[in-house]
Amino acid sequence: MGKPAYFSGLICIGLFCLLSFKTNIRTEPGEGPSPAKTPTEELSTFQLEPGLDIQLVAAEPMVEDPVAITFDADGRLWVVEMRGFMMNIDGAGEEKKVGRISILEDTDGDGRMDVSKVYLDSLVMPRAMALIPNGALVAENGALWLTKDTNGDLKADTKTLIDDQYAATGLPEHAPNGLWRSMDNWYYNAKARVRYKLANGKWLRDSTEFRGQWGISHDDQGRLYYNYNWSQLHADLVPPNYLSRNKNHKPTTGIDYGLTIDRRVYPIRPNPAVNRGYIPGTLDKEGHLLEFTAACSPLFYRGTALPSAYYGNVFVCEPAGNLVKRNVTESKGLSLTAHDPHPGKEFLASTDERFRPVHMATGPDGALYIADMYRGLIQHKAYVTPYLREQTLARDLVLPINRGRIWRIVPQNWKAQKAKKLSEASVDELVAELSSPDGWHRDMAQGLLIDRADKRVEAALTNVVLKGTQPLGRFQALWTLDGLKLSKSEFLLGLLTDPNTLVKTTAIRLLEPFAKTDKTVRTKLGKQLLGIWEQAPIEQILQMALSASVLDPADAQSLLASIVQRYGDSALIRDAVMSSLPNQETAFLQRLLASPQWQTHEPTKEIFLEMLATAAARNRNPAQLSALLAKLDTGKEPLGWQQKAILTGLSMGGSSSKMKPVKLVSAPSLLTRSAAKVDPVRLATLNTLFEWPGHVASKAVAQTKSLLNDEEQKLFVLGRQHYLSTCSGCHGTDGAGLARFAPPLIGSDWVLGDEKRLALIVLHGIEGPIEVNKKMYDAPDILPVMPSHSTMDDGVITAILTYIRNEWGNNAGPMGRRTVGMTRVTSQGRVVPWTAKELNKYVLEAKAPANGN
């Protein structure tokens, strides 16, 4: 699946290539027709990591065009079949009701599915499914449906509309999908801002953060993993819906966190039929894809069939490269990282161009299952470039369609044990499954216990939490109690000092609804957290910061002040603290200003004060802001670091011309005394933020950055927040650069010059030496290399670059909205930092064809 968001831009930027693509099609060996193979023939094309075996589980006609797979409690495999996808080169017939949901079963235990039943057919482009008691949620034809099998024959008898807007907008490659039941008992989606939950017999629809593009999964702690076709692995570092609570603050990290900047892939065959194959850097000289262009369906493997080294790995599909990537993940404090354990060789790759892995699942047997759409053309009609169209037709890749295979990866000489039918398991057996070493079994047991709604299980679950020997079993038992509405506040309060970090962190989270409604619980929770925070591990500190919003304000602010004082160098902790302070930012600012610990200047303290002030300005409370301005006016000159940081934050938060001015009852002397020496640019913005007797905020001067319109000004403000968290540690909060870290950004031609060159630096990094303002910088005066920030999305990079091009006296105007995205695409294949010399050469050469035309 290509990068359609930039296709319209590529038509312009790559006009020369598109007009001449017919003469540029590669003709190396292996790039002729790729005829369809039988499953047996395809099996011989695979290259797999040593010690493992790949086995065929199902093939056409039993399964056709599989795009999502999952297993039920009895080990049956459910398959979403998007049989209407690209039936010809023009995608005709997409609206036909030919899609279906099939249920496959292995009745003789030989590992091959031998029985197939159609659970539901006559579907228009089905795209996602989640199993529920006696049925399934199904996403198709733009909507979400509740389907039920009322008589147990494995065929849907009813189909009820749940949400007609589930995927009402967006084409197949860019519409919601996933329906992943996570440990908090909500169903999450990729490419969507909604989640669903069954409560009291009704399906609830709730907003949540936007995540990914195709496919979603979770790890042992319930953290969600997803990706984008250009960036293979992202995850949430915090539970859903925390960091988005404070509408006055935009978080800079924690959600949509990129785990790796590694984009390289290593196909074992040429891949000329990719959407951007005509762009230099997409393919190597042999025609092999160089980096991800269709990353999808990341699966955090929690099974037990593969060797223990694979547990906790994340596998990512790359159908355009006919391969599956393996990532080893590691926790580092509050963050996550991932790396390829064998650069240069993929976990699974094929010489068959029609091998199209698009989805993965862990089975009840602990094995890794892969849905292979098996077709030549996988790009949707809306995004097929002229180059790809020519390649597809010339090489006979359109037909045949309606093929499909399911593969299973297991150790060599592995024999599956007979699967248990968990639907028939007793309550005690399901409770025992919560402590299984296999994540699929833990998740299935949790779901079945909640779906059965048998509250007699409370004692057994409580026993697991208190006396269980498996931490993950104890953790999932807590969420099972919560799903059954059997959680008790006293029980949870007793777990706050539990030896296991995950258990005590979860207890805090589950106490929130009790604390919100019961003052006694709220008081006890506040007292306990204040008593234990100093000895708490950082993971529990993070949850304390996220949950503090339910405490009494005095307790919350005391706890948060202590946390940010000790851990404020963490961007994630700062965002977590901010998320718990909606409409309390000014009061918290006043508290910190009075604190002895906040009198000494530190860069992270400056950043946090500015964040608070930005949020306070967005809150626009006249009394609070008037009191803050009075507090800042000490009468001393020059202004101190605290005053400067807060005034900067106020000007950032109040810079939008669409917001009404804050009316103060009297003139703030700090803004009216000429001797105060407030920065003129900041003062101009502050004078549009406030009105007082004798002063009217003029909309004519609302644009403090003359070259930025209102929407670009919002980007500027957002860019400042991301700059503070991502860039200021090396370049300084004032853009002047820091010794031994990075050169200045003020007046730098690298910042003010060519937009594309600047984007390339952020996307790929740059190494010294580098000349800035006629001074040469190199190690040890600066760090040897500025790293790549390619896991950031285009919007964030655009915001940061808009900010640095228009701050500190820089006045280069806005960053083009499409510049970063188009640059990312056209520089595909770059995997190492630039040197200044080669970057300038690359930019000049990129301009040459356009100048020649």
N, C-alpha and C positions, 0 to 999 in steps of 0.2 A: 504494500500500500504506500503510495508516494506522499509527497508533501503538498497537498492541494491548496493549502492556504496561500501559497506563493505562486501558484501557476500563472495567474494573470500578470504578475510582475515579471515572471520569467519569459513570457512571450515578448516583453519589451527588452529586458536585459540580455536575453539570449537570442535576439532577433537574427543575428548573423548565423548562429548555429541552426536555428529552426528553418531558415530559408535554404540552408545548404545541407540539411541532414541526409538527404538521399545519397549524396556522394560521400558521406562520412560514416556510413554504417560499416562496422567492422566485418572483416571476412576471414578472421583467423580460424584455424581448425577447430572443430567442435561447435561452430556457430551456425551451422546449417540447421535444417529441421530437427526438432526434438520429438520424435514420435512417442506416443503414449506407451507405457510398459505395463505388463501384467504385474500384479502384486509380487509374484515370485521374482520377476525380472527386476523390479524396483528394489527388492530386498538386497540384491547383490550390489547395489550402487552405494550402499551406506558405508561411511567411515565413522566409527564409534570409539569412544575412549576404551583403552585396553581393560579386559576383565569383565566387560559388559556385553550383553546380547540384546538385539532388537528383534522383536517377534511381531508377526501380523496378528491382530486381534479381530479385525473385520474389514471388509472391502465391499465395493459395489457388486451387485445391486443392493446388498443389504444396507449400505449406507452411501449417500451421495452428497457431495458438497458440505461436509461437516464444518461448522464454524464454532461450536461450543459443545463441551461434553461434561458430564458429571455422573457420579454414581449414587444410587439410592441405598437405603439401609440393608437391602438384601443382595447387594453386589451387582445389580443390573445397571447397564450403561445407558444413559439417556443422551441422545444426540440431537442437536439443533441442526437441521439441514436447510441451508439457504440455496435451494435448487433454482431459484429465479435469477441468481446473480450472473450477469454478463453471459447470457446465452448466445450472443454473437458479438461481433466487434463494436456494434453500436449500442449494445445493452438493451435491445428491444425485448419486450415482454416482461419487464421487471415487475409490472403490476399484476401479473398472473398469479393465481392462487395455487402455486405448485410446491410451496415450502411445507415442511413437516417436522414433527418431533417423533423420533423413533426410540424404542426401548429394545436394547439388545441383551441377550442372556446366553451365558455359557452353561448349558445344562449337563454336560458330561465331564466338566472339570478339566478339559485339556488345554485351556487358555485361549481357545478360539470361540467367538460368539457363533452360536448355531441356530438361535431363534431370534426372530425380529418381529416386533409388533409396532404398528403405527399408532402412537398415542393420540396424535392430533395432526390432521392434514388440512389441505386447502388454505394454507397460510401465505401471506404476502411478505416475503423477505424477513422471516423470523431471525432474531439476532441475539436473544438471551433467554435464559430459563433459570428458575430456582425451584427446587422441590419443596413442597409443603405437604402436610398430611392429606393423603388421598388425592394428590394432584400436583399441579405446578403453576407457578407464575410464568407467564410467557410474554415476551416482548415481540410484537409483530405488527406490521402495517402502521407504524408510528405510535402505537398505544401499548399499554400494559394490561394484561388480561389475567383473571383468576380462572383457572380451568380445574375441573374436578372429575375424578373417576368415582362415580357413586356406587358402582356394583362390583368393583374389584377385578374387572376384566382387562385392566391396563389400557383402556381406551377412554378418552375424555367424553363425558356426557354433557357437561355444562361449560359455558364460557361466558364469564361476566366481566364487564369493563371496570377496571380499577382506576386507570389514569389515561385519558385520551391525549394527554400532552407528553407522555413519556419520551417519545422520540419523534414528535410531530415536526421538528425542524432538523435539518441536517441530513446529508446523503449517507449511504451505507457506511462509508469509511469514517464519518464524522457525526455520528448520532449516538445517544446513550446506549450502554450495554453493560453487562456484568452480572447484576443481581446477585452479588456476593454476600452471603449471610456471615456476618462477622461475630466476634465473641460478645459484643454488647447487644446482640440480638436484633440489630438493624441490618437491612439489606442495602448494600452500597453499590454504586455504579461508577463505571468509567465514563468520561466525556459527559458528565452531568453534575448538577448542583442539587440533586434530590436523593433522599434515602427513604426507605419504607419499613414499616414495622406492623406486625399484627398485635393488636391490643384490644382485649375485651370483644373479640369477634369482629373487629373492624380494622381495615388497613389504613394506617396513618401515613401521610406524606409530609416529609419535613425537609427543610432546606439544609444544605451542608456545603462544604468547600468543593470547588471544582477539582476533578481528578482525572488525569490521563486521557487516553484515546481509545485503546481496545484492550480489554482484559484487566482483571484486578484480583488480588489475593491477599492473604495476611500471614504474619509470622506467628510465633508461639505466644507473643504478648498481645496479639490483635492489631499490631500496626499494619496499616494498609500499604500495599505495594502496587505500583502501576507504572506506565511509561508513555512515551510519545514516539512516533515513528522515527524521529531523529535522535532521541535520547533514551537509551535502553532501560534505565532503571531509576525510579524515583520512589520515595516512601514518605509517610507521615511520621514525624518524630514524637508527636503528641496525639492523644485521642481526638476524634473528630469534634468539631464545633466549639472548641475552647478558644482558639486564638482569634476567631471571628466575632466574639461576643461584644467587644468594645468598639462601637461604631466610630469612635473618635480616633482610633489607632489602626493603622494598616500594618499587620505583622510582616517582618522581613525574612523570617525563616520558620522552620518547624513543620509547615505543610508544603508538599510538593518539593521535598528535599532531594537533590540529585546525589546519588550514591557514588557515581563514578563518571569521570570525564572520558573514559575509554569508549571510543565509538568504532574501533577497528573490528572488522570481521574477516574471516579467512575461508572463503568458499573453496571448494575443490574442483570447480568447473567454471568456465566463463559464464557471466550473467549479463549478456548484452541487452536482454529484454527487460530493462528497468526504465522507469519513467524519465529519469534524468541522465540516461546513458550517454547522451550527446554532450554533456557538460564536462569539461576537463576536470579530472580529479575524482570523478564518480567511479570510474573503472581504471584498473591498472593496464599496462601495455598488453597483457594477455586477455583483457576483458573481464577480470574478476572484480566483483564489487569490493570497494575499499572500506566502506563503513556503513553502519545501519542506515537504511532508508525506509524500512517497514517493520521496525521493532514493535512487537505486540505480545500480549498475554504473558506477562511475567508470573511465574509460579514459584512461590517460596516452598521448597520441598521439605515436607515434614513426615515423610514415609520411612519405613524400616527395611524395605527390600534391598535397596542399594546399600553399599558399604557406608559405614558411619561417617566417613569424610564428606559424603554428599548431603548429610542432614543439615538443613539450614542454608543450603545453596539456593540461589535463585536462577532459574532457567528462563531464557528469553527466546521467543520465536523470531526468526528473520526469514519470512517466506520468499522475499526477493533474492536472498542469497542462498536459498535451499539449505538452511542450517538452523541449529539450535545452539545458542551461547550458554555457557555455564559461568556463573559468578559466585565466588566465595564471599560471603558477607561477614563483617566484623563490627562489633559494637565498640565505640571509642568514647567513653563517657556518655554524653547525651546524644551523640551523633552516630551515624551508621556509614560504613564505607563498603565498597565492593571492588573485587578485582578478578580478572581472568587468570585462573591458575595455570593455564598453558597457552600463553600468547603464541600465535602462529598456527594453532591447531584447535579446531572447534570440538565441543563435546559430541556433536552429531552433525554430519554434513553428507550431502549426496551429490553424485554426478548426474542425477536425473533432474533436469530443469523443471519438471512438473511436480517435484516434491515441494509441497507448500504447507509447512507447519504453521497453523494459525491459532491453536489453542492447546492447553495442556491441563492435566488433572492428575491427582494422586488417587490410586485405587484402594479399595479395602485391603488388597494384598500388599500394599506398600509400594507397588511399582509405579513408575512414571509413564503416563499415557499421553500420546500425542495425536491430535486430530490433524490429518493431512488432507487438505482440500483437493489435492491432486488435479491440477489444471495448468494450462499454459499461461492464461491471462488472469491476473488477480487485481488489476487496476480497474476502478470503477470508471464508467464511461465519461463522467464529468471531468475527469482529470487525465485522460489519455492524451499524451502529447503526440504531435505528428510523428516524432521519432519512434515512440513506442508502437504506434499504430502500424507504421511501416515494418518495424521489426516483427511484430506479431503476425501480420499477414504474410510477409515474405518467408517466415520460418514455420508456417502452419501451426501456430500455437493457439488458435481460437478453439479448435475442436480436437478431440472430443470433450464434451462437458459431462456433467452428472457422473463423475467418478468420485472416489473418496476412499481413504483408508484410515484406520485407527491402528497405531503401533504401540507396543509396550516395551519399555526398557527395563531389564532386570540383570542381575549378575549371571555370568555364564554358569551353566549346570544348576541353575536355581529351579526349585520346584515349589509351586504355590501350595499353601495349605488350604484345605477346604474352608471357604468363607462362611462365617457365621451369618445367620439371618437375624440381624439386629432388630428388625421389626417385631420379631417374636421373642426377643430377650426380655427377661424379667427386670423389674426395677433394680434389684440388687446387681444384676449382671451389667446393666447400663451404668450404674454408679461406679462399678469396678472399671468399666471402660474409660471413665474420665481420667484414670491414672495410667492409661495405656501409653507405651513409648511412641505410639504412632499418632500423629496429629489428626489424620482423617478419622480415626476411631474416637478420639476425644471430642472432636467437633460434632460428629454424628450422635454420640451419646448425649451431649449437651442439648442438641436440637430435639432429639426424640423425647428426652425427659421433659423439656419445656412444652413441646407439642402435646404430650399426653396429659399435662396439667394435673397430675396426681400429686397432691400436696402431702400425701403420707410419706413422701420421700425426704421430707425435711430433716429428720433425725439422721438419716444415712449421709446426706450431703454435708450436714454440720460436722459429722464425725470425720469425713474426708478432709474438710478444711482444718479442723483442729488436730487431727492425728495422722493425716495422710503423710506418706513418705516421699511422694512425688510432687515437687513444687508446682509443676504445670497442672497436675490433677487438682491440687488445692485451689489454684487460680481459676480453673474452669468450673469447679464446684461452686465458687463464689458467684460466678456469672450465671450459673444454673439456678441458684437460689434467687438471684435478682430477677431472672426471667420468669420465675414462678411466683414472684412477689412475696417471697418468704424471707427476705433480708430483714434483720433486726438491728436497731441502732446500737444497743448495748453489746451485742455480739461483735459488731464491726469495730466499735471503739476499743474493744479488747485486743483487736488485731493490729493496732497502730504501732505496736512495738514488737511485732512478730519478727523472728530471725530472718525470714525470707523477704527480700526487698519487693518482689512482685506482689506478694500477698498483702503487705502493709500499704503499698502504694494503691492497690486496687481497693482496699478498705476505705481509704480516704475518699476516693472517687465515688464509691457506693454510698458513702455517708451524706453526700451533698443533698439529695432530696429530703432526708430527715432534718438536716440542719436548716434548710430553707423554711420548713413549716413548724419546727419545734424549737422554741428558744432554749429549753433545757439542753437539748442535744447540741445546739449551736454553741452554747456557752462551754459545754464539756469539750467539744471538739477544738474550740479556740484555745482553751487552757492546755489541752494535751499537746497540740501542735507547737505552741509557744514553749512548752517544756521539753520537747524532744528534737527541735529543729537543728540544734547545734551538733548533735551526734548523728543526724540522719544522712544516709547516702544521697548522692546527687540526684538519683532517679526519684527518690521520695521528695527531695526539695522541689524538684520540678512540679510534681503533683500538688504539693502544698501551695506553690505559687498559683497554679491553675485553679485550685479549689478555694482559695482564700476569699473569693467573692461571696461565698455563702456565710462567712463569719460576720459577727458584729463589726461595724467599721473600725472601732478602736483596736480590736484584736487583729483584724485583717491588716490594717496599716502598720501595726507594730511588727507583725510577722513579715510582711512584704518589705518593710524597711530593713529588717535584719538580713533577709535573703538577698536583696539587691546590693546591700553593702558588701557582703562577702562574695557573692557570685555574679556581680554585675558585669564582669568581663565576658560573660556568656551572652551572645545575642539571643539565644533561645530563652534563657532565664529572663532577660529584659522584656521580651515579647510576652512571656507568660505572666509576669508581674503586671504589665500594661493591660493584659486581657482581663485582669481582676479588678481594675480601677475605673470602670466606666462612670463618668460624671464625678469622680473623686480626684481627678488629676491635680486640680489646683490645691486642694487641701493636702495632698501628698507632697506636692512641691514645697508648700510652706513648711511641712514637717522636716523635709530633708534640708532645707535652707537653715533651719534652726539646729540641726544636728552637728555636733562637733566633728563627727566622722566625715562630714561633707564640706569641710572648709578647705581641705587640701585638694589642689587640682590633680585630677587624673583623667586621661582621655575618655575612659569608659563612663566616668561620672558625668562628664560634659555631654556625652552622647545621650545618657539617660535623662538628664535635665531637659535637654532639647526635645526629646521624645515627649516627655510630660507636657512641656509647654505647647508643643504642636497640638497635642490632644486637647489641652485646655482651651486653646483658641478655637478649635472645631466645636467644642461644647458650647461656647458663646454664652456663658453665664455672666451677666454684667457685674453683679456684686462680687463674685469670686475673682474676676479679672481685675476689677478696680482695687481689691485688697492686695492682689499679687503685685500690681504695678506700684502700689504704695510701699510694699515690702522691699521691692527692688531699689527704690529711691533712697539710698543711704546717705546721699549728699557728698559722697566721696568721689574723687576723680583720680585717675580714669576709672571707667567701669571695670569691675572685676570679672573673672572668668565665668562665675555663676550668672551674673547679670547678662553678659554677652550671650551665653548659651540659651538662656530663657527668652531673651528678646529675639534671637534667631528663630527659636521654635515658634514663638508667637507670630512672627512674620510669615513663617512657612504655613502654619495652620490657618492663617487668616488671609491668605493671598488670593482667594477666589473672588472674582467680581460678582458671582452669582449669589454669594451669601450677603445677607443684610448686615449692615454695620452694628456693632455693639454700642449701645447708648449708655455712656457713663454720666453720673450725676454732676461730676466736676472734672475739671481739666487735670489729667495726670501730669504732675510736675516733671517727671522723668522724661516725658516726650515733648514738653514745652520749654524746658530750660535749655538755652543754647549751649550752656557750658557742659551739658551732660554728654555731648559728643557721641550720641548714638549714631551708628553707621548710617550714612544718608540713604543707602538703598533699603536698609531695614526700616528706617524711619518713614520713608515714603509708603511702604506697605502698611506699617502700623497706623499711619494716619488715615488709611482707607479702612482699616479694621475697626477703629473706634470713632465715635462721635461724642462730643460734649458741648456744653453751652459755649457758643461762639465758634465752634468748629464743626463743619459739615464734611463728611467723607465724600470726596469727589470720585465718581466712577471714571472720570477722565484720566486719573492718575492711578487707577486700580492696577494697571499692568505695570508692575515694577520692572519687568523685563520687556523692553519695548518690542522685541522681536518675537515674543511668544503670545499667542492668543490664549483664551481662557482654558481650553482643553490642554494646550501645551503647558500652561502654567501648572495644571494638575499633575502632569507628567513630571515637571520640574520638582514639585514638592514630594511626590512619591520617590523620585530619584534620589533626593536628599536622604530619605529614610533608608533606602537600600545602600546608598553610599556609606552612611555611617556604620552600618553593620558589616559591609563587605570590603570596603576600600579604605576607610579612614585609618585603619590600623597601620597601613604603610604610607599612605599619602597625606595623613593628617586631617583633622576635621576642617582645617582651613585651606586644604589643597596645596599647602606649601611644601609637602614632602617631609619625610622623617629620615634623619641620618641613619645609615645602615639598613634602610628599608626600601625607599622608593624616591624617585625624583619628583619635583613639583609639577602640578597640573596648571598652575597659574601662568597664563601667557604661552603655554607650550604649543608649538606647532602641531605636535602629535594629537592634541586635543582639539585645537581650533581648525586644523586643516581638513584633509579629505575624510569625509564621513565613513566611507567604506574601509579605509585604512584603520581608522579608530575602532570600527566594529571587529575587524580582523584581529586586532590586538587583544580585545576582550574574549573573543571566541577561541583563540588558539594560544594566547600568551606571547610574551616577547622576552628575549634574553639580551643582556648587555654585551658590549657597551652601547650606550644610547646618548645622543646629544640633545639637550633641552636648554633652550635660551642661551645658546652658544657656549654651554658648559658640558663637558663630557662626563657621564656617570657610568661607573662600572664597579663590580665587586672589588674591595669590601665596602666601598662607600654606600652601595645599595645591594640588595639581594641579587644573586646571579640571574634569577629568572622570575618574571611575573607569570604566575600559572594561568592556565586556561580557566575560563568561567563558562564553558559551553553548556553546562547543565542548567543555567539560568534560561528562562524562556525569553522570547524576543521582546515582550513587553517590558520586562524588568530591565533588560540591557538597554533598551531604548530610553527608558526613564533615567537610568544612571547617566547615560551619555548626554541626554538633553540637559541634565543638571550640571555636569561638569563643564559643558560648553557655554554655560550662561551664568556661572557663579564666580565670585572673587574678582570681578572685573572682566571676566571672559564674556564675550558678547557675540557668539558665533551663530546664534539662532537655533531653532529646533533640529532635532535629529529626524531624518525622514522616517515615517512610520514603517515603510517597507524595507528600509535599508538593511537592517539587521537580518531580517528573514531571508532576503535575496542573497545577502552576503554569505549567510550560513550555507545556503544551497550551492552557490557557485564556487565556494571554497571547499566543497566536500572532498575528503581524502586527506586533508591536512591534519596530522596527528601529533606534530611536535611544534614547540614555540618558534616564532619567527626570529630572525636577526633583523636589525634595522635595515641593513643593506638589501637583503632578499625581499623584505616586505615592500620597500620602496620600488624595487624592480618589478615585483608582482603587480602592484597597483598600476604602474606605468604600462606594463604589458597588457593588463586587463582593459585599459583605456584605448589601446592602439587600434583594435578593430573598429570601435565606434568612431574614432577620429578618421579612420580610413574610409568610412562610409559617409 
